[in-house]
């Protein structure tokens, strides 16, 4: 006789899911079409066959009546894989999509931030609300935040004023700001008690929001990796799951392996149960859609010769993805940004290079630097990129476009020699001696630039000439570092991020053999998704006697 057990409900501190009914057995439930969106199964609302429910390891399908059976697993997070064409109601406690149920049969480890508390038993039904078509011509519009990383209520306020409120100001009427939102880990900076505050701010956007955990979202008092995300999962549900839209399948992954007592305490990688889930999910995934993998730690090694993501796990993951023609990886963690195209050197064996976009941080350089007139810190990242957020737009043919959107105050407090817009920043000397050796040049930091980006400049409206990509620190950020060093007192609560070599910096010499006086400099770059972008500055040639 099969043992019948009951899935646990959420703890009393979290609102109960809207759709709870009595399924035929206590180790299952029903997935149904919630036609009126009230969270209850009413007469005439059918069960949905072929829907997938998972415990993060195995996946089960609903039968013809929409019923599923999934024996519970201790301290797991059961979840529905949301199918394309449907949406989910928001959870009353957090505003997050309501698609999971945490399972805690015994006592959870005693952790500083609560872990996953024990709860009374109950069973779970899942309500799917038919989705109306988007008004964006078939495109999926996704907001992507990496590393909000609030360490205090003050930082939550910066997040609200620098990231969320400027987005709200863009809203036109009742049209949604985007179809979906995605945070790539480090929601807070070790203080997990800030989750409710930051969730309340994000919920103001009115967008269904998904989260991946980061290394600063761990329970650092946990004894092992298995229990290191219990407090995170109490709030956000599963750490590894799938979510589907008509244009895109998303897989959100916990790729932080906690190693207490080791140095460093974590490394990028995946667990055995995650590979079981990936194998089960990818076996039936639609290869015509773009497959987006969202994670915190990048798949590439952060420094040459140092394994920051376990190579064996990366190769196994790449093996599972090899037959998928449309794959995009989104990662965070670096507090810088770059585009990496994986090839055979990193174990990728697909027909075309695998694109990983390592997204810049919402907090930028950890909410540090000189404040602007509104009291927002400059927060420029170590590679010279201003803090902000990314946007992903996906077409029905699996093609996609990416863009970076600096926070309104980002990068504006740096040296007066720097000129910036939303696409690039220029740095050039203001004055040179006429006839001097042309060693002083102009620098262009192209925030979304890659190794093959085309960047050109011209003087006084003349012919366009190519600029040379250089892996050097951004000179504007170096100048800010020097001012921090020279100051006898702190210039801000935290100093500006230390400049590191930028992968998207270009340089060209400024001619000194022109007539004395003012000269205009113009730079243009050709963004593969946003088209040609231009920015100008100038310098003065001065006659000087020996």
N, C-alpha and C positions, 0 to 999 in steps of 0.2 A: 504493500500500500504506500503510495507516495505521501511523504510528509508535507503537510500544509502549514505554511508559515506566513506571517504577516509582515508586510513592508512597513517600516517605521515612518511615521509622519515627521514633519519638521518640529524642532524644539518649540516650546511655548513662546520663545522670544522672537520667533519668525512667524509671520502670518501663514495660515494654512492655505494650500493651493485652492484655487477657485473651484476646480473640478474634482471632487472626491465622491465616488459612488461605491456601491457594494458589488464588486465583480464576482464572478462565479467561484473564484478561489482566492485565497489570501496571498498568494504569490504571483498575482497578476492584476490585470485591470482591463480597461477598454480605451481605445483611441476612437474618438467620434468627431463628426463634423458639427461644430458649434455655429449653426447658421444664424442665430440671432446675437451671438457674441456675449451671452450672459454668464458663461462659465459653467452652466449646468446642462445636462443632457435632457432636453425636452422631447415630447412626442414629435415624431417626424424627423429627428436628427439621427442619421444613420451612423453605425459603426463603420470605420474605414479599414478595409482589408489591405494587407501588404505593408502596413506601417512598421517602422523599425524602432524598437526600444532596446536599450543597452545598459549594462552595468559597468561600462568602461573596459570590458574584456570581450564578452560575447554579445551577439546581436540576435534578437528574436523578432519574428514577424507576427503581426496580428492575423487572425483567421478571417473568414468571410464576414463574421459579425463584428470585427474590430477588436476581438479579445486577444490578449497576449498572456503568456505564462513565463515568468522570469524569476527563478529562485533567488532570493536575496543573498548578498555577500556582505559580511560585516564591514562597517565603515567604508562602504562604497557609496557612490552617487549614481542612482538610476536616472536615466534621462531618455527623452524622446528625441530622435533625429528629425528635426523639423523638415518636412518635405517642401519642395517648391510649390508655390500657388496657395500657400496658407500663411497665416500669421498667428502669433500667440498673444494672449492677454498678458498684462504686466502684473507682477507680484505686488501685493499691497504694501509690503514692508520696504521694498527697495526700488520699485519701478522697473526691475529687470525682467526679461522675458520669463514666463513661468513654464519651464520645460523639464524640471528635475525634482527628485525627491531623495534626500539624504537618508542613509540607512545606518543606524547605530543601535545595535542590540545590547551590547554590554556597556561598561563604563568607559568613557573616553579618557585618554591620558589627561592629567591635570596640567594644563598649559596656561601661560600668562594671559593669552587673549581668548581663552574659553574652549578652543578646539571645536569638536563637533558633539554637542551635548546629546545625552540619551533622551529619547522621546517616547511617547505612547504609541502603540502600534496602530496602523491604519493602512488602507490600500489606496492606490492611485489610479485615477483615470486621467487621460490627457485630452484636452479640448483643442481642436484645430479650427480656426476661424477662416473661412474662404477669403482670399486676398483680392482686393480690387487692383486692377492694373495700374502701374505707375504712369504718371504723366510725363515721363522723361524720354519718350520715344524708344522704349525698350531697353534703355541703359539702366544698370544698377549703380547707384551712387553710394559710396561707403566712406564714412569719416574714419580716419585711422589715427589714434593717439598712441604714442609710445611713452612710457615712463612719466606719468604725471608726478609721481614720486613726492608726495606731500609728506613732510616730516613734522608738520604742526598745523594748527588751525590757520596760522598766517599764510602758509603755503597753499592751503585749500582756497583761501581768498585770492591769492595770485592766480591759481588755476581758473577760478570763476571769472576774474576780471580780464585776464590775458587771453584765455582760450574760449571759454563758454559764452560769455556775454558778447564778444565781437561776432561770434557765429549767430547768436540770437538776433543781432542787429541786421543780419543779412536775410532774415526770413521775410518772405513776401506773402502777405495774407495768411491763409490757412495751409498753404503748401508746405509739406514737410521739408526740413533742412536736408535730409538724406534718407535713404532707404534703410540703412544699417550703420551701426557704429561698432568700433573694434578697438579695445585697449590691449596693448602688447606687453603687459606686465609692469611690475614696480608701481602698482597703484598708489601705494604709500611707501615711505622710507622707514620700514621696520615697525612703525606704530600702527598696528592693525586696528586699533580702536577708532581710527579716522575713517574707516570704510563707510559708515553711514553718512558722514558729512560729505565725502567726495561723491558718493552715489547720489545724494540729493542734488548736488550741483549738476552732475552729468544728466540726471533725469529731466532737468529743465529743457534739454534739447528736444525732448519728445521723440527720440529715435530708439528703436530696439537696439540694445547694447550688449555686446559679447565681450568677455574678458579672458585673457590668458594670464597665468601667474608668472611672477618674476622672482628673482633671488631676494628681493626686499619684501616679499609677501610671505616669507616662510615663518613658521613657528620655530625660532632658533633654540627654544628649550625642548624641542622634540628629540627623542633618542635616536631616531633614524629617519630615512627619507620617506618611509611609508606613512609616518604621522606628521610630516613637516608642513602639510597644507591643510590640516584639519580646520583651523580657524578660517582660512581663506575659503574652503569649500562650504563651511557653514553659511557663508554669505553669498558666494558666487556659484555654488554647485560644482559640477564635474570639472576636473582640471584638464580633461582630454575628451573632446566630443566633436560631432559633425553637425553642420547646419547647411541647408540647401536653399538656393534661390534659382529662379529660372535660368539665369546666366552663369551662375557660379556655385560650386560646391566648396564650402569652407571646412577645413579641419583645424581645430584649435588645440594646441599641444602644450602641456607642461614639459619643458625641456630643461628644467633645473634639477639636477641630481644632488641632493643634500648629503654631505659627508662630514658629519660632526666630528671634530677632533683632527681633521685633516687640514692641510694648507695647500690651496685655498679650501674653504669649507664647502664649496660646490663646484660642479663642472657641468657643462652642457651635455645632454644625452637623453636617452629614452629608456623606459622600463620595459620589462618583458610583457606585462599586461597591455601596455600601449601598442606594442607590435602586434599582439593578438587582435586588438581592436582595429588597427590599421589594415591588417590582412583581411579581416572580415568585411570591413567597410569598402575597401578599394576593389574587392572582388566584384562588386555590383555597381560601382560608381560609373556615371555617364562620362565617357571620355570626350564627348563633344563640348562639354562645359569647361570653363576655366576652373582649375583646381587651385585654391589658395590655401597655403599652409601658414598659419599664424602662430608665432612663438616669441619667446623673449630673447634667449641667447642665440646669436647668429650661428649659422652652420659653418661659416668659415672661421679659421683660427684668428683670434684678435691680434696675435703677434707672431712673426715668423719663428718656427721651431718650437712653439708652445701649443700643446693640444688644449684648446678651450672648449671644444665640442668633441666628444669621443668619436674618433675616426671610424671605429667598427660600427657604431650606431648610425653614423652618417651614411656609410656604405650600404648598410642593410636598408635604411630608409630610401636611399637612391635606387636600390634594386626594386623596391615596391613601386616606385614612381616611374620607372623606366619606360613603360608602355603608354604613359599619359602624355599626349602631345602638347597640352596647354597647362603649364604649371607656373605659379608665382609663389615665392616665399617672402613673407613679411616678418621681419625680426626687429628687435629693439636693443636695449641694454647698453649700447655703445656711447650714448650721449654725443653722437656725431652721426653723419649719414654718408652712405655710399651705395653704389650699385655693384654687385658682384655677379659674375656669370660663371657658374660652375661648369667645369669640363672634366676631362679624364684625369687631370691633375688632382682633383679632389674626390675622384671616384664616381663622377656622373657619367653614365653611359647612354643617355638619351640621344635622340636624333639631332637635337639642337641644344645649345647651352641652356642651363637652368638659371633663370633670373632670380636673384635674391635682392630685395630692396631692404637695406638696413635703415630703418626709419629714424629720423632725428627725434629728440625728446621734447615732449610738451613742456617739461620743466627746464629744458635746455641745459645750461651749465648749473644745474641743481638750484634754480631760483636764486642765483647769486649775481653780484655785480651792482654797479651804480644804478640807482633808481631814477626813473624819468619824472616828469612833472606830476604824473598821476600816482607816483609811488610804486610803480612796477619795476622790478629789477631787470637789468639789461638781459641777463641769462643767456648770452651767446655761448654756443658750444665750443669745445676745444678745437674743432676743425674750422671755426669761423662761421658756421651756419647759425642763423638766429633761431631761437626756440619757436615752436609752433606746432602744426599738425599737418598730416598728409591727407590726400583725397585719392581714392581709387574709383575709377569709372570703368565698368565692364559692359561691353556690347554683347548682343545676342550671339555673335559669331566667335565668342571667346577672346576677342581682341580687348585690350585694356589701355587706359591712360592713367598716369600718375602725376601728381602735382604736390608742391610744398607750399604751405601758407604760413608765413611768419606771423607771430603775435604782433599786435599793433605797435608795441614799444620795443620789439626785439631789434637789437643792434643799433638803436638810435643814439645811445649814449657814448658810442665809441669815438675815436679820434676824428677831429674835423676834417682831416685829409681823406676820410672814407665817405663814399657816396653809395647809398644802397637803395634797392627797391625789393620787390617780392621775389625776384629771380636771381639777382647777383649783387655783389658788392664790389666797388672799385676802390683801390687805394693807390694814390700817386703823390709825389712831392708837389708842393704848391709853387716852388720857385727853384730854378736851376741857373747856373752861370752859362751864358752863351759861349759856345765853343768848348765847354768842358767835356771830358771823356764821357760818352753816353752809357754810363753804367747804371744810372738810376732809371727805374722803369715803372710801368703801371702793372698792377696786379688785379686780376679779376677772379673773385671767388664765385663760382657758378654753383649754386646750392644743390641743384639736381644734376650736376655734370658727371660724366663718366669718362673712362679712359679714351673713348673714341669721339668725344664731343668736339664739335667744330666751334672754335672761339676765335674771333677776329677783331682787329682794331684799325682805326684810321685817325690821321691827324688833319685837322682843318678841312674836313670833307674830302680828303684825297682818296687814293686807292685803298681798298681793304687789304690788310696783311694778316697772316696767321699769328696767333699767340702760341706760346710753348707751354705745355703742361709741366708743372714743377711740383714735386712733393716736398713742400716747405710749410712751416707755420704761417698762418694768415698774419700779415704785417700789422694790420689794425689791432688784432688781438694781442700781438706781441707788445705793441705800444701801450695797450691798456695794462698788461702785466707789469711793464716797466713803471708805469705811474703808481700801481699798487705797491711795488717794491720801494719806490722813492718816498711814499707818504709816511710821515711820522705817526699818523693815526689811521685807524681803519677808515677807508672811504665808503664802506658799505658793511652790512651785517656779515656777508661773506664776500671774499675776493672773486674777481672774474676767473673763469676757468683758465687753466694753464694751456697756452697754445701748443698744439701738437701738429705734426705734418698733416696737411690736408690733402685728400685724394682728388679734390676738385678745384685746384688753384692753377691759374694761368698767368704768364708773365710776358712782357715785351718791353724793349728799351724805348725810352723817350728821346727823340732826336734833339740835339743841342745846336745844330748848324743852321737853324732857321732864324728869321729876323727877331730882334728883341721885341718883347711884348707878350701879349696873351695868345695862347694857342688852345684850340678845342680838341679834346680827345673823345672819341666815341668807340664803344665796344658793343659787339653783337654776338649773341650765341644762338644756336639753333637747337631748341628743345625738341626731342622727338615726339612729344605729346602736346606741348603748348605752342609750338611754332617759334618763329624768330622773336627774340627779346633784345632790346637795346637799352643802354644806359650811358650817359655822358658825364665828363668832368673836364678839367682844364689845368694848365700850368703856365707859369710865366718864365720867359727867358730874360735874364738881366745882364746888361753889359757891366763888366767889372774890370777895372785897371789892375795890372799886376801889383 
